[in-house]
Amino acid sequence: MSCDCNISCIRSTTQDCQICASRCIDSSDEYVHHMSYASVEPIYWCNTHTLIRPRLPNFAAENSQSPSGVLKLIHAWSLNVSTSPFLVAFDAEIIPAAFACLAEQTVKDPVAKIVLEIAASLVGQVNDESNGLSPVIRDSLLLAHLDVFLDSTTQFLKKRDVTRPSSSKSDDIFALSLSVISSVSPLAQDAETVQRALEVLVPMINRPLKIVAASIKSDILRIIEHLLPRSADFHHNSDTLWKYYDIVTALFRSTSDNQDRSRLVEIVKVFARNDESLVIAAATVENLNAYSTRRLDTPDFDRRLAAFSALNRKQYAALEYRAWRLILNNIIFFVQDEDELAIRTNASYCIERFLEVVSARSDSQLPSLLRSILLPAVSYGLRHKTELIRSEWISILNVVVNGCPFLPEFAAMVPLTAEGDEEVNFFSNIQHIQQHRRGRALRRLSLLDKEVRLLESSITDYLLPLVEQFCFKSGGDAHNLVDDAIKAVGELASRLSLSKFINYSDDIQSF
């Protein structure tokens, strides 16, 4: 009993010493700064050998639930450029032991926060060339342990649930970890460690904004730009590399931030190093996303329109599958430009060029891009809140129906085009400026011969989203248009199976 009591007292005393030591460091920054190295070295040597070194063998496990006094002491040392060199002066295992806490399966957020603050402080000191640290100390503080930090942080992020929204505190830790990785990523060298980091980080940029915030995605893009060329998967035959390419290029459809789009362009140029067929497409996309060098955040319309002109005249015919994936994702974004008619119409014409190439190369992989990228974008665009953009997508749908009769859902819609007669063409009249032309198009759709067997996918993905927008018109003579639209919706809905009809009814009730 007496022995147990003595051990308990010793432990308690040790913990008190650790806490006191860290508080002394916190409260005496200025004092320590003016003391000579020789005068404080014995104190830190004693702290290292009596308080820190005995805990290192099981350091990660002991700190998984809450930060210990030793971890707080290491944290206190790391915050000051006068004391951080002592983290490597007497034992080179102190910093990697602290970083390894992040890799613990059950590590809690308070522990992760302290470890990440240690890393962030060391990164700041190493990058500050005016603080007087010698090159040897700089390398010892960070570069020597960079792979351990990157690997541990990757495992920490891998354990986090990024499939649902998290608390603000978790978001702060998540953002801090990515910020530190972003700072050290240009220095990373180990290809396998870099590869493991990318496996965790790249899928995160595909998450919705309510789960992964835009600022965090910006950090991830910055990290990808630096790490990708150093990855073990960075070679032409790597399936993983081109899976990353698909994820990155898809962001061009939705990313509107100027800096993020510019960073995406730089990442695409990295991919182009491994595939010569991407070189022209990468240069084209760089011009399509160009900004003026004289006016802040102002698009360079001369470069953009020149790029569209070159693309729509000659380049389109020579583009391969991967190049078209990149171009198409950009084009879909520009179709939805509400402010610039020239950009919007050039983008629509580029889609027409794409359909020409698809028809000419039906045995290639291009039809898969039609299915996976363009058609979902058309269906989504027909539901756009702005009538101007909806009209653009209706025009594109007209082109798709005429250009893709080899697809069953569009072959059934060919009668709506009236063989090119613009006076009767449903898609031309439904967006006409004159109300009576729109009403006539809706009535023609309602009276469509039952022998014209529209597929359910044609109805639910394209025709119903197109027509239902007119059911909510108001003002002037809109009531006539609303009546025609309701009749057309009823006619189309009557062609659906029961399950599809019920699903559509639920959607309508949620309007």
N, C-alpha and C positions, 0 to 999 in steps of 0.2 A: 504493500500500500504506500509506504514511504517512498519507494523507488518510483512508483507511478506518479506520485505527487511531485517529486523532483523533476521528472521528465516534463510534466505539464508546465511546471514553473519555468524550466529552461526554454521550452517552446514559446511560452508567452513572452518571456524576456527577449528572445530572439526577434519575435515579430514586432515588439515595441521598438527594438533597436532599428529594425528595417524601416519602420514608419518614421521614426525620428530622423534617420539618415536622409530619407527622401525629402522630408519637410525642411531639413537644414539646407539641402541643395536648392529647394524651391525658394526659400526666403533669403538666400545669400548669393544670388547671381552676381551682383556687382562686386561683392567682397571677393568671391572666388576669381572673378575676372582679373582683379588686380594683384592676386597672389602669384608668386612664381611657381613654376612646375615642380621644382625641387621641394618646395615647402609643403605642397599638398600631396605629393606622390605617395608618401607613407600612409596617409589617411586612406586614400583610394585603394592602395595595395591591401591594406588591412580589411577594408570593406569587401573587396573582391574575394579574398581568400577565406574570410570568416562568414560572410553573409550570403554571397552569391554562388561561389563555386560549389559548395556542398549541395545546392539545390538543383544544379544543372542536369544530372542524370535523369530525373523525373520531372523536369520543369514544365513541359507541356501538359502532362496529365494533372499536375498539381494546380495549374492555373486555368483549367478548362471551365470551371464554374464561376469563379470570381477572381479578380486580380489580387495576387498575393503582395506582401510587402516588398519582396524582392523585385517583382515585376514593376511595382510603382517606383522603386529605387532606380531601376534601369531606365524607366520612363523619365525620371527627373534628370538623370545624367544626360540623356539624349537631347534634352531641350536647349542645352547651352553649349556653344561651340568651345567653351573653356573646359567643360567636363566630358563631353562626348568622346574625346580620344581615349579616356580611361576605359571605355567599353571594349577596346581592343588592345590596350597596353599590356594587360596582365593575363588575359585569357581570350583567345580568339573564338571561343565557343559561345560567348554570351549573346551576341547578336543573333546568330542562327537559332539558338535555343528559344529566344523570344519570338522570332518569326515562325518557328515550328508550332507555336500555340495555335496559329490560324488553321493548321491542318488537322487539329484534333476534331474527332467526330462530334463531340458534345460541347464544343466551345460556345460560350455565351457572348452576347453582343458587347457587354462592358469590357470583357477581355480583348475582344477583337478591336474595339475602339482604341484602347491603349496601345496595342501592338501597331496598329496602322498609324497612330500619331507618332510613335517612335520612328517608323519608316519615313513618314512625311517629313519629320524634323531632320533626319539624316540626309534625305534627298535635298532639302533646302540648303543645308550646310555644305554638302558636296558641290552643289551647283553655284554657290556663292564664292567667287574667286577672290573676293576682297577680305575674307575673314581670317586669312593667315594660316589655314590648314596646309600642311605639306602634302605633296602628291601621294606619298606613301600612306599617310593617314587617310586621305580621301579614298584611295583604293581599298584600304582595310575596312573602312566604315561601311561601304556600300557595295562596290564592285565585286569584292570577294564573296559576298553573300547574296548576290543578285538572283542567282538561279534558285536558291533556297526560298527567298522571298516570293518570287514569281510562282514557284510551284506550290507553296503553302497558300498563297492568296487565291490561286486557281482552285485548289481544293476547297477553300472556304466559300468561294462563290458557287461552286458546283453543288454544295450542300444546301444553299439557300433556295427557297421556293419562289421561282420567278414566273409562276403560272397564275398568280392572283395578287391583288393589291396588298401592299404591306404598310406597316405603320410609318410615321414620319421619322422615328428614331432609326428604324431599319433602313429607310431610304437614305438617311444621312451616312450611315456606315457603308452602305452599298456605294454611294457616290464617292466617299472618301477612299475606299479601296480602289475604285476605278481611276480616281484622280492620281493616286500614287503610282499605279501601274502605268498610266499614261506618261508620267514623268520619267519613269525608268525604262520604258519600252525601247527607246532608241539605243540603250546600252546592252540590251539582252543579246546573248550570243548562243546559248545552248539550243540546238535545233529541236530536240525532243521536248524540252521544257516549253519552248515557244509553241510547239504544235499542241501540247495539252492545254495551254492557255487559250489558243484560238478555238479549240473544240468547245470550250465553255462560253467564250465571249461572243463568237459570231452569231449563234442562234438567238442571243438576247436582243439583237437589233431588230428581230422580226416580231418581238412582243408588242402588244398594244401600248399606247402612250400612258394609259392609266396604270399599267404595271411597270413599264420601264420608261421613265420620263425622257423628254427630248434632250435635256442637258446631259443625262447619263448616256444616251445613244451617241451624242456628239463625242463624249470621251471614248466610247468604245470604237467609234470610227477612227479616231486619232491613234488608238492603240493598234488597230488592224493595219493601218497604213505603215506603222513602224515594224510590226512583228511579221507580217505576211512574207516579206522576202527572206526572213531568217528561219522560216518554218521548214521542218523536214518534209512536208508535203508540197513544197514549192518546186514542182516539176511538171512538165506537160502531161504526163500520163497519170497524174494523181486524180482519182475520182473525188477525193475530199476537197482538193483545190477548186474544182469546178462546181462542187456543191456550194462552196463559199461564194463563188462567182454568181451563182443563181440568186443567192440571198442578197448579196450586195447590190446587184443590178436591179432587183425588184424595188429597192428603196427609191430609185429615181421616179417611180410612179407617184409617190406620196410626199416625199421630202420637199419642203418649200423654203427652208432656211438657206440663205445664200452660201454661208460658210460650209454647211453640211454638204450641199451639192458640189461645191468646189472640192471638198475632201473626197467625196465619192468619185469624182473625176480622177483625182490623184491615185486612188486605189485601183481604178480600172486600168490606168496606165501601168500599174505594177503587174496586173494580170496579163497585159499585152506583151510583157517581156517573155511570156511562156507560150504565146500563140500569135504567129505573124498575121493571122486573119483578123486579129483585133486591132492592129495598129491604125488602120484607116478609120475604123469605127470609133476608137478612143479619141483620135484627133477631132473627128466630127462632133462627138459628144462634148469635148472640151470647148469647141466653138459654139455649140448650141447653148451652152451654159455660161458663156462669156459675160463678164461684167466690165463696165467702163473703167479705164484706169484714171480718168479725170474727175468722174463724179461718183461719190460714194453710193454703193448699193443700187446703181443704175445699170440695167442690162445694156450690153453692147449690141444694139440692134443691127448694126452693119455686119458684124461677124456672125451673128445668129442667122440673119436672112441669107448671107452668102453661103453658110453651111447648109441651110435648107435647099438652096438653089443647086449646089453641087450634089447633094444627096438625091434630090428628086430627078435630076437630069441624067447622071451617069453612075454614081456610086452604088445606087440601090441594086443594080443588076449583078454586081460582083460580090455582094455581101453574103457571108456564110451564116450558118445556124447561130453560132455564139454572137456574132456581130449583130445579127437581127434581134436577138434577145435584148442586147444592150440598147439598140436604137429604138425598138418598139416600146420599151419601158419609159424611155425619155419622151417619145412622141405622145403617149397617152397622157403624160403630165401636161404637155403643151396644148393639147386639144382643149384642156379645161382652163386655159388662160382667158379670164373674163375681160381683160383690159386691152389686149392686142389682137385685133382682127387678123393682121398679116401673119402673126405667129400661129394663130389657131387654124387658119385656112391652109397654111403650108404643112402643118402637122397632119391635117385631115388628108391632104393630097399624098403625103408620105405613106399613110395607111393604105390608100388606093394602090400605090406602087408595091407595097408589101403583098397585097392580094394578087397582083399581077405575077409576082415572083412565085407565090405559093401555087398558083394555077399552072405555071410553067414547069415547076419542079415538084410535082405531086408525090414523087417517090422519095423525096428527101425528108429531113426531120422538121421542116418548116411548118407543115400542118399541125404539129404538136404545139407550136407557139401560138397558132391561131386558136386552138382549143384552150390552152392553159393561161394565156395572157390577154389576147385581144377580145375574145367573146365575153369573158367575165367583165371586162372593162366596159364593153358596149352595154351590157345588161345593167351595170351599175350606173353608167352615164345617163341612161334613159330615166333614171330616178333623181337626177341632179336637181337641186333646189332652184337653180337659175335657168330660166327658159332659154336664154341665149345658148347656154352649154347643151341643154337638152336638144335644141334644134341641130346643133353640130353633130351630136351622136345619132340623131335620126337620119341625117344625111349619110353618115358613115354606115348605118344599118342598111340603107338603100344600096350602097356600094357593095356591102358584104353579101346581100341577097343576090345581087346581079353577078357578083364575082365568085361565089361559092355554091353553085348549084349541086356540086358533088357532096355537100353535106345535107343529110336528110331534112334537118329542121329548117333549112333555108330553101331547099328545093320545093317544099310545100308552100312557101311564101312568095314564090316567083309570080303567080297571078296578080299579086298586089301591085307589082311594078307596071302592069299593063303594057308589057313589051316595049318599054321606053317612052310611052306616050305621056308627056309631062302634064297634060290636061287631066289625065285620069289616074296617074300614078299616086297611090295612096301615100307614100312617104313624102312626096313633094307637096301634096295638098294639105297634109295634116299639120305642116309647119308654115303654111302660107299666111301672109299678113292679113288676107281677107277672111273674115269670119265665115262667110258662106262656103268658101272652098274647104275650110276645115270641117264644117258640118257635113258637106257632101262626102268627104273622105270617111267620116265616121259612119254615115248611113250606108255607104258602100261596104264597109267592113261588117256592119250588122246584117246586110243582105247577102253576104258571101255564100256562095252555093255550098250546100252540105257535102257535095261531092269533092270539094277541095278539102282534103283531109289534113288539117293542120296538126302537127305533133304537139303533145302537151308541153314539151320544152319550148316550142316556138311561142306558145301562148303565154306561159308563166314567166319566161325569161325576157321576152321582147315585146309582145303585143299588149299584154295587160299593163305592164309598167308604163308603156307609151300612152295608152288611152286613158288610164285612170287619173292622170294629171288634169285632164279636162273636166273631171267630175267636180272639181273644187274651184272652178272659175267663178268670178263675181263681177258685177258691174255691167252696164250697157245691155247689149243683146246676148250676154253670156248664158242666160237661162236656156236659150235654144241649143246652144252648144253643150251645155250640161246634160240636157235631155238626151241628145244624140249620143253623148259619151256613156251615159248610164245604160242605154239600150245596147251599145256595142260591148260594154263590159258584161252585161247579162248574156249576150249571144256567145261571147268567147268563153265565159265561165260554164255555160251549158255543155261545152265540148270536153270539159275536164272529167276525170274519174272522180269518184266520191271522195277518196282520200285527198286528192289535190284540191278539190272544191272546198273541203272543210279547212284545209290549211290556208287557202286563199281568203276564205271568209274570216278566219282569225286575224289575218294580216290587215284586212280592210277595217275591222273593228278597232284595231290599234291606231288608226290614223288620227 
